Amino acid sequence: MCRNIKPLFNFEPVVTDDEIRAASLQFVRKISGFTEPSKANEEAFQRAVEEVTLVARNLMDSLVTNAEPRNREVELERARIKNAKRFGTKES
């Protein structure tokens, strides 16, 4: 599950709230062991996702760097090439 959590800092355009929430959801899923929580755990699970989202947004807003922002499309293409080499699939 955590393989889906990608670095979010220092990209152009900047990270969106949806991207931060998706990463937070993956994190809570990983540490809780639930892909979908039971009804009994739904409230605690959703509260954890919201709290992690807030903390992650605060982190993203607080980080600073002098490095040039990375381009999302370039990074995606690099990942495709890396995966093609790793798994022996065609680059698309």
CYANA upper distance limits for C-alpha pairs under 8 A (distance plus 0.5 A):
  1 MET  CA      5 ILE  CA      8.42
  1 MET  CA     26 GLN  CA      6.95
  1 MET  CA     29 ARG  CA      8.15
  1 MET  CA     30 LYS  CA      6.69
  2 CYS  CA     26 GLN  CA      6.81
  2 CYS  CA     27 PHE  CA      7.12
  2 CYS  CA     30 LYS  CA      7.06
  4 ASN  CA     23 ALA  CA      8.07
  4 ASN  CA     26 GLN  CA      7.73
  5 ILE  CA     23 ALA  CA      5.78
  5 ILE  CA     26 GLN  CA      7.29
  5 ILE  CA     27 PHE  CA      8.16
  6 LYS  CA     23 ALA  CA      8.02
  8 LEU  CA     15 VAL  CA      6.46
  8 LEU  CA     19 GLU  CA      8.43
  8 LEU  CA     20 ILE  CA      8.21
  8 LEU  CA     60 MET  CA      8.35
  9 PHE  CA     14 VAL  CA      8.15
  9 PHE  CA     15 VAL  CA      7.56
  9 PHE  CA     60 MET  CA      6.87
  9 PHE  CA     63 LEU  CA      8.41
 10 ASN  CA     14 VAL  CA      7.46
 10 ASN  CA     65 THR  CA      8.19
 10 ASN  CA     67 ALA  CA      8.45
 10 ASN  CA     68 GLU  CA      8.16
 10 ASN  CA     69 PRO  CA      5.39
 10 ASN  CA     70 ARG  CA      6.67
 11 PHE  CA     15 VAL  CA      7.37
 11 PHE  CA     69 PRO  CA      5.38
 11 PHE  CA     70 ARG  CA      5.15
 11 PHE  CA     71 ASN  CA      6.42
 11 PHE  CA     72 ARG  CA      7.00
 12 GLU  CA     69 PRO  CA      6.16
 12 GLU  CA     70 ARG  CA      6.57
 12 GLU  CA     71 ASN  CA      6.07
 12 GLU  CA     72 ARG  CA      7.26
 13 PRO  CA     71 ASN  CA      8.24
 13 PRO  CA     72 ARG  CA      8.24
 15 VAL  CA     19 GLU  CA      6.91
 15 VAL  CA     20 ILE  CA      7.63
 16 THR  CA     20 ILE  CA      6.94
 17 ASP  CA     21 ARG  CA      6.59
 17 ASP  CA     57 ARG  CA      8.01
 18 ASP  CA     22 ALA  CA      6.59
 19 GLU  CA     23 ALA  CA      6.77
 20 ILE  CA     24 SER  CA      6.61
 20 ILE  CA     53 THR  CA      6.64
 20 ILE  CA     56 ALA  CA      7.24
 20 ILE  CA     57 ARG  CA      7.31
 21 ARG  CA     25 LEU  CA      6.56
 21 ARG  CA     49 VAL  CA      7.85
 21 ARG  CA     50 GLU  CA      8.16
 21 ARG  CA     53 THR  CA      5.84
 22 ALA  CA     26 GLN  CA      6.82
 23 ALA  CA     27 PHE  CA      6.71
 24 SER  CA     28 VAL  CA      6.71
 24 SER  CA     49 VAL  CA      6.23
 24 SER  CA     50 GLU  CA      8.39
 24 SER  CA     52 VAL  CA      6.19
 24 SER  CA     53 THR  CA      5.98
 24 SER  CA     56 ALA  CA      8.11
 25 LEU  CA     29 ARG  CA      6.56
 25 LEU  CA     49 VAL  CA      6.00
 26 GLN  CA     30 LYS  CA      6.61
 27 PHE  CA     31 ILE  CA      6.83
 28 VAL  CA     32 SER  CA      6.34
 28 VAL  CA     45 PHE  CA      7.87
 28 VAL  CA     48 ALA  CA      7.36
 28 VAL  CA     49 VAL  CA      6.69
 29 ARG  CA     33 GLY  CA      6.14
 29 ARG  CA     34 PHE  CA      5.67
 29 ARG  CA     35 THR  CA      5.99
 29 ARG  CA     36 GLU  CA      8.35
 30 LYS  CA     34 PHE  CA      7.64
 37 PRO  CA     41 ASN  CA      6.11
 37 PRO  CA     42 GLU  CA      5.92
 37 PRO  CA     45 PHE  CA      7.34
 38 SER  CA     42 GLU  CA      6.40
 39 LYS  CA     43 GLU  CA      8.34
 41 ASN  CA     45 PHE  CA      6.51
 42 GLU  CA     46 GLN  CA      6.58
 43 GLU  CA     47 ARG  CA      6.54
 44 ALA  CA     48 ALA  CA      6.62
 45 PHE  CA     49 VAL  CA      6.86
 46 GLN  CA     50 GLU  CA      6.77
 47 ARG  CA     51 GLU  CA      6.65
 48 ALA  CA     52 VAL  CA      6.53
 49 VAL  CA     53 THR  CA      6.52
 50 GLU  CA     54 LEU  CA      6.79
 51 GLU  CA     55 VAL  CA      6.81
 52 VAL  CA     56 ALA  CA      6.48
 53 THR  CA     57 ARG  CA      6.58
 54 LEU  CA     58 ASN  CA      6.71
 55 VAL  CA     59 LEU  CA      6.69
 56 ALA  CA     60 MET  CA      6.69
 57 ARG  CA     61 ASP  CA      6.61
 58 ASN  CA     62 SER  CA      6.61
 59 LEU  CA     63 LEU  CA      6.70
 70 ARG  CA     74 VAL  CA      8.34
 70 ARG  CA     75 GLU  CA      7.91
 71 ASN  CA     75 GLU  CA      6.78
 72 ARG  CA     76 LEU  CA      6.60
 73 GLU  CA     77 GLU  CA      6.73
 74 VAL  CA     78 ARG  CA      6.76
 75 GLU  CA     79 ALA  CA      6.72
 76 LEU  CA     80 ARG  CA      6.71
 77 GLU  CA     81 ILE  CA      6.76
 78 ARG  CA     82 LYS  CA      6.64
 79 ALA  CA     83 ASN  CA      6.52
 80 ARG  CA     84 ALA  CA      6.54
 80 ARG  CA     91 GLU  CA      6.85
 80 ARG  CA     92 SER  CA      7.87
 81 ILE  CA     85 LYS  CA      6.79
 81 ILE  CA     91 GLU  CA      6.63
 82 LYS  CA     86 ARG  CA      6.56
 83 ASN  CA     87 PHE  CA      6.28
 83 ASN  CA     88 GLY  CA      8.17
 83 ASN  CA     89 THR  CA      8.07
 84 ALA  CA     88 GLY  CA      5.68
 84 ALA  CA     89 THR  CA      5.16
 84 ALA  CA     90 LYS  CA      6.32
 84 ALA  CA     91 GLU  CA      6.11
 85 LYS  CA     89 THR  CA      7.56
